[in-house]
Amino acid sequence: MTWIRRKPFLWFILPGFVLYSLFSVYPILSAVQISLNKWDGIGAKTFVGFDNYIELFSNPELFDQLANALTHSATIFALNAFVVLPAQLYLAYLLHGKIRGHRFFQAMIFSPQFIATPVIAFMGALVFDGNIGVFNKLLETVGLGEWTRPWMGIPELGIYIVWALVAWSGIGVGMIFFLGAMKMISAEIIEAALLDGASYWGRFFRIILPQIKTTILNMLILTYIFAMTLFDFSFILGGAAGGINRSVDVMALFFYRISFGDSSSVGGSSNVNAMGMGTTIACVMFVIVFAVALVQVFFVYRRSED
């Protein structure tokens, strides 16, 4: 016990370490153990080693669904990274400049966070409805009636509609992060730039962005994790099947469908191994998310040191 007395800070670390191990480390290790078994979630487990992983990548139907879901999740991440994140930066910059009514606009942009996901999905379905949708009515109003479509029924557009709803509901979160980072920049630096004659965009690109680059990279990591774990919007709009031709399927929904949906222990061709295969998919998701996030974290710290 002498070494504990010499390091009393361990008592402060212990509660957090125990809780983290119980609710994070143990579930991960347990999932890996389940993925190595054939199990329907109810009966006895049968150890099969890496057979589940081999089947996931060798079974044409399972692999096609995996590739489709992963492509959609990557699409949402790319759109968020190249469209939503720059928009969040610009909105934060506008509010940081205290434009007229900036408090009102800040509240309005952030307000979708207080709306439940099912309500947002329902509103989106009404907006893009082929018969009574506001979007089609707007096209007709501006003289583009020939562009009207049953948007919700076009499989090729399904994932983009999901992204549009996700972007609208979450754009305020990143904006608040960036606004907070901008407010931490020394006022003297901004004043010096103004005295030197720096333009509006010059201050943005040469002063603001370099000062908050760590926040931008951190937000990029969070954006990636969010995109790869998105579930609720796709499930509400497309159900467990992932919509028409699995047009709104994503990684988390694919895992849910195999474990608890069409191929669960209550029915389906894979009912005898629903939990084993589902957990295998969850482990593959974890590896994909962890590996890419680890690379992003590496670049964050490397650039911070530079």
MOSUL-V680202 format. One record per pair of residues at least 12 apart in sequence whose C-alpha atoms are under 6 Angstrom apart, sorted by the first residue. I is the first residue (numbers start at 1). J is the second residue. D is the distance in Angstrom with one decimal. If there is no record, write none. Layout:
# MOSUL-V680202
<<I:J:D> <I:J:D>>
This chain:
# MOSUL-V680202
<<31:279:6.0> <34:276:5.9> <35:276:5.0> <35:279:5.2> <35:280:4.6> <36:48:5.8> <36:49:4.7> <36:50:5.8> <37:276:5.7> <38:273:5.2> <38:276:5.2> <39:273:4.7> <39:275:5.6> <39:276:5.0> <40:265:5.6> <40:272:4.8> <40:273:4.7> <40:274:5.1> <40:275:5.2> <41:275:5.3> <52:277:5.9> <69:249:5.2> <69:250:4.1> <69:251:5.0> <70:251:5.7> <72:250:5.8> <73:227:5.7> <73:228:5.4> <73:250:5.4> <76:163:6.0> <76:227:5.9> <77:224:5.6> <77:227:5.2> <88:174:5.9> <88:175:4.6> <92:175:5.2> <92:178:6.0> <92:179:4.8> <109:172:5.3> <110:172:4.2> <112:169:5.0> <128:151:5.6> <130:149:5.9> <130:150:3.8> <136:148:5.2> <155:244:5.8> <155:247:5.1> <158:247:5.3> <158:248:5.4> <159:248:4.8> <229:252:5.5> <231:252:5.5> <231:253:5.6> <234:248:5.5> <240:257:5.5> <240:261:5.9> <255:278:5.4> <255:281:5.8> <258:274:6.0> <258:278:5.3> <259:274:4.9> <259:275:5.1> <259:278:4.6>>
